[in-house]
Amino acid sequence: MLFHLYRRRLRSHLAQELLAGSGIAVAVALVFGVLVANTSLTSSAGALIQQVVGSAHVQLTARSPAGFEQGLAGTVKRLPGVRSSAAVLRENVSVAGSRGATTVQMLGVTAGIVNLGSLGTKNFGAGGFRFSGGLILPAVVASAIGAEPGSRVTVLAAGGAHRVRVGAVLSGSLFGALTSSPVAIALLGVAQRLVDMPGRVTQILVQPRPGADRLVKGELLRIAGGRLDVTPADNELHLLDQAIKPNSQSTELFSAISVMVGFLLALNAMLLTMPERRRFVADLRMQGYDRRQVLLLISFQALALGIVASLVGVALGDALSSAFFHRVPTYLASAFPIGAKQIVHPTTVLAAFGCGVLATMLASLTPVLDLHEGRAVDAVFRESGGRGETINGRATRMLGIAGMASIAVVTAFVLITPGLTIVGGVALALTTLLLIPAMFAGIARALPWMGDHIRSSALVVAVSELRATSMRAVALAGIAGLAVYGSIAIGGARGDLIRGIDRATAQYFGTADIWVGTGEDIFNVNRFEPGHTAAAIARAPGVASVRSYQGGLLDVDTRRLWIRARPSQDHAMIEASQLLHGDLARATRLLRQGGWAAVSSGFADERHLHVGDAFSLPTPSRPPRS
């Protein structure tokens, strides 16, 4: 009977149901697209890191790409309590093919990865992982540069160019995240030759025997001797979480506003059908349906509409996230192996799906108000105020007071605790909804004064409509208000960020007219020996001077720091636009002397550093001062 009655409704009110369903679908698509784009960033990197470490629980790792002696791998393998271990070399390189070049992370591995089940070897065993002395490229990398199995590519690393044959191209679900990750895999010896790091590795993955975790960790700490790090095998995920915080904070507000806009879209779409639904309920009551039957019927129809529209919205959101939202920030891709694969978690689907169904159910509850005791079954046909669809004056005043109080409280909290800025932004977005009815009421009171000076029948109609502020009008205005708020808040923040980056970039590169580096190295951390290259550039006509710059990524506690070392001859040692505390001239003078460093505010806050404090980095050099 429920299905039969809903089919009858669809035949007689198909346009209304399609309108409501399309609004819900668009809302769910927006919510789903944003959620997928936000979770895919770390999920793709996490999936790759899990594939690299395999069954390893702990690792001995270098704090910088310079690595450590490969001989330690044999020492670790012989430790009591070690079941399996594998040495790995990781270094950023550029790989060029017939269609172009791209930056990838070179993974030099040994046969020990088979015992750990790393890089998908657990799926096909040792005999299936054939290097043939060349590179193994993921499908996404091979497609980008135009490489095929058996073809040759050029590896740019350490100031050299090496022609290497492609041994295999990884594709299909068998290799998981590897197929869409910016990596290139080679045997350890081959990788060491390509990046000019003979006898060096950057990490040793270790799988302890059952119950021997503490024993193995203690032995590794003894071997590390304060020069290396002993961390969980997936520690890079924690470093990525720290590095991604600025990106996460910038998208949290956008995500929250998208969820609210999506919810209001679904709510508004359902509210458009409410007058007809209330008349339908009154018809049922007069035909003899009791309250429980009416409630069951209303709930079923809302649930059916919500489920179908939400499923369509999830499909649209999947296309939306892959086409527009899923972009990997370049600065993160240069420091971490983040792939382009879009990963959809079941919880993300349930969150977006639930948002659509919940909005549909909540919006459909208005006719339930007509079911309470003492209300005539045909009252909806005789009332003129649209019971349940208007906001009375008292509610309008209360919402306005709550909105103004919210602005004052949020402003005070953010000024006291700047870390609550994102939460404050979301709270102010909600405040927009609270103020809309009060603004309607204020405009309605101001318009009659204008009517004394402007003769227009349309003005009378507008005033009467505004005085009867409806839930649909509030929901529709709320969508517009949140859209404008989001455009100003997010667009303004993005504009400030871009201007700051442009200023800092211009100052960063402004110390020279031409920079020479390896591939698309935005951090200038891909190393090479300047010797002959610098001398050859210096002899070129028109060259006044040549200076060598040094940069690197250094893991310190929970952070991956970008270390920059400028020659003392540079006219600017730090970017003036980035200075928060201290005097620029004095800082420049101290940096030229040596033994001093300028540090980021995030690192300084974490270490509780102030101008003039001394701090230690995990290097054999003496402690610098900030």
N, C-alpha and C positions, 0 to 999 in steps of 0.2 A: 504493500500500500504506500509506503514511503517513497519508493522509486516511482510508482505510478503517479503520485501527486506532484513529484518534482518534474517528471516528464511533461505533465500538463502545464506546469509553470513555465518551463522552457519554451513550449510551443506558443504560449500567449505573451511572454515577456522576454523573448530571446535577446532583444537589443539591450535591455537593462542588465541582464545577466552577463552578456558579453562585455558590456562597459565595466561592470564591477570586476569581472574576472581579469580583464586586461589591466586595470589599475593594480590589482593584487599581483599579477604576474610581473609587471614592471617594477613594483616595489621589491619583490623577492629577488629579481634579477640584479637590482642595484645592490642589495645587501649581500647576496651571494658573491657577486663579482668582487666587491671590496674585500670580503673576508678571505676568499681564495687567494687574491693577490697578496694579502698581508702574510698569510701562513705559508705560501709557497716559497718565499724567500729563504727562510731558515730550514724549511723541510727539505728542499732540494740539496742544500749543503749538508744537512744532517744525514740524508740517505747516502750521499757519496762518502762521507767520513765513516759511517758505519760499514760501508763496503770495503773501505781501505783498511780499517783496523780488524775486521773480521771478528774472530773469537778472542782477540787480545784484550786483557783487562787493564794493563798498565803499560807505560812507555817511558823510555829514556830518550829525552828529546833535547835538541840544541835550542838555545834561546834566540838564535838568529840564523839566517840562511847560510852562514859560513860553515855550519855543521861541526862535526868532530871526527876523530880517527875511526876508520872502519874496523880496526883491530878490536875495539871494545865489543863488537858484535860477538866475536868468539868467546870473550870473557863472560858475557851475559849468558850465552848459550850453555856454558858449563856450570852455571850457578845451581846450587841445590834448590830444588823446588820449581825450577823452570821446566815446563812441559814443551813449549814451542816458542820460537822467537824468529824475527825476520828484520833485517836492516832495510831501510828505505831512504832514498835521497829525493828531496822535493826542491824544485827550483823553477822559478818563472822563466819562460822562454817564449819566443815568437816562432810560429811555424808558418811557412809560406808555401803555397801551391800554385796551380795554374790560374785560380780565380782570385787570389789575394792572400793576405796574411792575417793571423789572429794570435792573440796572446793566450797561452795555456800554461798549466802547471805540469812540469815534467815529473813523472813518478818513476824513479829507478828502483827496481825491486829484485829480490833474490828468490830462489826456489822455496825459501821458507814460507812464502805467502800461501803456498798450497796447504801446508799444515794448519795455518790459521784460517783458511777458507776466505782469504781476502780477495777483493776485486772479482768476486763471483766465481772463483775457482772451485768452490764447494759444489757448484752445480754440474761441473763437467770433468773434474779431476785434472791431474797433472798433464796428461797426454793431450788435452784439448787446448792448452794455453801455449800457442806456438808464436814465438817472437821472430824467428828466422833472422836474428841479428838486427832487426829494424824496429820501427815504431808500431804500436797499436793505438789507433785513433778512434774515439767515439764517432758515431754517425754524424752528430751535429757539427763536430770540428771538420771531419772529412768533407761534408757537404759544403761548408762555408769556404774552404780553401780549394776545393776541386781535387781532392785526393781519392785514389782508389787502391785496393790491394795490389801490390806489385809496383805501383808508381813511386816516384821519388819526390820528396819534399825537401825544403831547406829549413834547417833549424838555426835560428839566430840566437846566440847565447854567448856570454862572456867575451863579447867583442869579436866573435868569429862566426862564420857561416859554414854549415856542414850539410852536405847532401846525404840524405838517409832514405832508405827504401821503406815503404809502408808494408808491414807484415800482415796486418789485418785491420778490418773496420768493424767495430762493435755495434750491433743493432739488435733490435728485438727485446722482448721482456726478460730474456734470460740474464741480461747484464744489468737490469734495473737502472739506477740513476747514472751509471757510467755512460750510457749511450747519449745523454744530454748534458754532460758535464765538460767544462773546458780543461781537459787533461790530455796528456800523451804518456803512454806507458812504454817503458823499455827495460831491458835487463840492466842491472846496476852498473856493470862495467861500461856498457854503451852510454848510459846516461852520464856517468862520470866523465867520459871522454867528450861528450857533446857540450857539457857545461864547464869543462875544464876544472874539475874538482877530483883529481885522482886520489883514491884512498880515503874519501870523505863520505859521510852519510849525515842525515839530519835527524833521524829518529830510529829507535829500535823498538819494535812492537813485541810485547812479551805476554804469553799466556801461562800463568802459574799452574801448578798441579792443584787438584782440589784441596782446599784448606791451607795452602801455602802462600796466600796473598801477602800476609804481613811479613813473612820471612823474605819473600822476593823483593818486596818494597824496601825493606831495610838494607838488603844487599845492594840494590840499585842506588840507594842514597849514598852508600859508602863509595861506590864506583863514581857517582856523579861528583863527589867532593866539592860541592858548592859551585861547580862550573857548568853543570847541566841541570835540567829539570826532570824530576820524576813525578809524573802526573797520570791521571786516568787516561786510558787510550783515546777517549773521545773528548779530551780537554779542549780541543779546538772549537767545539760547539759552544763552550762557555766563553771563549775569547770572542767568538762571533756574536753571541748574545750581548756582550759588552759593547762591541763595535757598532752594532746595529741599533743601539738605543736612540741616537738622534733620528734615524730614519723611522724607527717605531713611534717615537713621540710625534713626529710630523704627520704620521698617518693615523694615529689614534683618534685625533679630533675629527679627521675626515671620515673615518670609519663610524664614529659615534653619530655624526650628523647624517651620514648616509643611512644608518639604521633608523634614525628618527624620521627622516624624509620618507624612507620606504614604508615605515609603519603608518605615517599620515596618508600616504598615497592609497594604501590598502583601506584605511579607515574611511577616507573621503569617498572612495569608489563604492563602498558598501552603504554609506550614509545617503548617497544619491538615490538608492532604491528603498529607503526606509518608509517614506509616505505610503507607497504602494504595498509594502510588506505589512504595515500596520492595518491597512484596510483589508488585506487578505486575512489577517488574524481575526479581525472583527467579523468577517464573513464566516469563518470557521466557528467562532463562538456562537453566532446566531444559528448555525446549522446543528448545534448540539455537541460540538467537541469540548471535552473538559480541559482544564488547565494543563494537566500532565501530557495529554495528547498534543496540544498546541505547542507546548515547550519542546517535546520530542521532535515534532515536525520542523519547527524553526531551527533547532540545533542540527538536525540531519541535513537540511538544505544548505545551511551555512558551512557545515563540515565538508559536504560534497563540493561546493564551490571553492572553498579554501584549498582542498587537496588538489583538485584539478588545476587551478590557477597557479598554485605554488609549484607543482611539478613542471608546468610550462616555464615558470619564472626561473627555476633552477637550471633548466636547459639554456634559456637565454643568458643567464648570468655566467654560465660556463663559457659561452662564446664571448661575452663581454669582457671577462677577466683575461682571456688569452689574447684578445685583439687590442685592448686598450690599457688595461691596468697592470699586466704582468711585465714589469721592467726591472732589470737588475741594476742597482746603482753602480756606476763604473768604479767608484772608489772601493766598494766592497768586493767587486769581482777581481780587483787587482791584488787584494790582500788575502782573499779566501777563495777556495774553489767552489763558487756558487754557480750552479747550472741554470739553464733556462726552462727546465721541466716544470710544468704546472702540476702541483700535487693537491688533490682534493681529499680532505679527511672526512670521514663519516660525520663527525661532530659539526663540521662546517655546513654540510648539507642539512643536517637536522636543525641547526640554528636558523638558517635562512628559511627552511620549510616551516618550522614552528612559528617564525615571525609572521609569515603570511596567513597561516591557519588561525593563529591567535588574534590577529587583527580582524579577520573575517568574523570570528566568533564574538569578539567584543562588540564590533559594530552591529551585529545582528541582534543584540540583546535589548535594543530600544523597545521593540514591541512587547517585551516581557513586562514592561511597566504598565501596560494596559491590562495585565492579568490579575492585578492585586484585588483584594476583597473590597467591595463597596463601589467599584467602578463599573458603570453600565457597559454591557457588551457592545452597544452601538455608539458609545460616546465619541469615538474617533470621527464618525460621520457628522457629528453636531458641533464639535469644538472648532474654534477659529484660531486658537493660539498655537496649534501644532504642538500639543503636549509632548514633552520629552525631547523636542527638537530645538528649543530656544533656551537662551541663558538669561535668567532674570537679573534685575538690577543689583540685588544683594550679592549674588554670585560674581557678577562682573566686578563690583567694588572689592570683594575679597581677593579675587584673582589679581587685580591691579596692585593691591597692597602687598600681596605675596611676591609679585614680580619685582616691585621696587625694593622690598626687603632683601630679596635674593641678590639683586645687583649690589647692594651695600655690603652684604655678608661676604659674597664671593670676592669683591674687590679688596676687602680688608684681609681676607685669608691669603689671597695671592700676593699682596704687598708684604705680608709678614713671612709667608713661606712661598718663594718663587717656584719651588718644585711642584706646587699644585696648579701650575698654569694650565695644563691639559685638562685636569678635572674642572677647573674654573671655566674653561672654554665650553665644555659640555654643559655645565650648569647654566651658563649665560644663554646657550642655545635653547634650553628648556624654558628659560625666563621669557624668551621671545613669544612662546605660546601663551604664557600667562598674561602678557600685556596686550595681546591682540583684542580681546573683548573690551577692555577698558579704553583702548584707542578708538574702537568702533563707537563706543558710547560718547567719547569726547567729540569725535567728528560729527556724530548725530546732533549733539547740542550746539555745535558751532554752525552747522549748515542753515538752521532757521534764521540766524542773524544775517547770513549771506542772502537768504531769500528776500529780505527787505530791500536789497539793492539789485537783485537779479530776478527777473520775472521768467520763470521756466517751470513748466509742469513736470519735467523730468526730475527737477530738484526735489519736488514733493515726494515723488516715488522713491528716490534715493534715500531720503530721510526716513520714510516709513520702513524701508527694507533694513536700514542700519539699526533702527530702534528694536527690531525683532531679530537680533543677532542669533543666527542658527549655528548648530554644531557643524553643519556642512561648511558654512562660511568661515568659521574658525579653523577647521581642518584645511580648507583650501588656502586661506591666508597664511596658515602656519607653514604649509609647504613653500609658499613664495618667500615668507620671512626667513625660514631656515636656509633656503637656497641663497638668498642675498647675504645672510650672515656668514654662511660657509664661504661664499665667494670673496667676501671682504677679509674674513679671518685667515683663511687658507691662502687666498691669493696674495694678501698683504704679507703674510709670513714668507711665502715663497719668493715674492719680490725682494724682500729684505735679504733673504738668504742668497739669492742670485747676485744681487748687488755686492754683498759682502764677499762672495766667492770671486766675483770678477775683480774686485779691488785687490783682494789678497793674491790672486793669481797674477795680476799685472805686476804687483810689487815683488812677488816671488821670482818671476822670470825676468823682471826688469833690470837685473844686474848684468845682463849680457844680451847681445843682439841675436846670437844664434846658439842653440843648445844642441849637443850631439849625444844621442842615447841609443838604446837598443829597443826597437819595436815600439809598441804602444805602451810605454812605461810612464804612466802619469805621475807616479811617485818618485821616479828617477832612482830606483833601488836595484834595477838589474845591473849587476856589476860587470866591469871589464877593466883590463889594465890600460891606463891612458898612454903609457910610454911612447911607442912609435906613433900612435894615432895623434897624440897631442903635439908631438914634434913635427909631424907632417902638416898639421893644420897651422902651426905657428909659422911655417915656411911659405904658406900660401900668400899670394899678393893681396895687400889690403888688410891683412890681419894685424891688429895692434897688440893684442895679448890673448893668451890662452890660460884658463884656470881650470883646475880639476875640482869637481864637486863630488861629495860622497853622501850616500843615503842608504838606509836599510830599515827593515822591520824587525823589531826586538820585542820578544815576549817577556813582560814584566808582570808577575802576579796574574791578575785577571785581565790585563790589557795587552794589546798588540800595538806597540808604540811605533810611530814613524820618526826615526832618528835622522836629522839633517845636519850635515857638517859642511859649512861654507869655508872657502879660503879667506884668510884674514884680509886679503886685498879687496874683497868686494866692498862696494861703497855702502851697501845695506846688509846688515847681518840678520835682521829679522824684519818682518812686514809691519810697518807702522800701524796699519789698520787693525792688526791683531793684538796690539798691546793693551792689556787690561789693567795691570798694576806695575808700577815702576816708571823710571824715566828712560826715554828712548836713547838719548845721547849717552847716558851712563851705562845702560845695558849694552850698547854697541861697543863702548870702550872696554868693558869687562870681558865681553865675548872674544874680542880680538886678543886680549891678554892670554886667554886659555884658563881652564879650570872652572869656568862658569857655563851655565846653560839656561836657556829660556824654555819653560815647560808649559804645557797646556793647562787650562784651568781645571779640567777634569782630573788630570793626573795630580795636580797640586792639591785639590780638595780631597782626593782619596788618601794622599800621604800627609795631609794637614801641613802643607808647606806654605811659607810666606816668603816674601822677597828677602833675600839674604841667608835663608836657611841652607844647610848642607844636606845632601841626600846621596844615597848609593844606588847605582845600577849594577845588575849582575854581570860585570865585566872586571877584568883584572886591573883596570886603571884606577887611579885615586878618585875619591868621591868628589864630584863637582858641587858647586853652589848655584842656587837659582837666582 
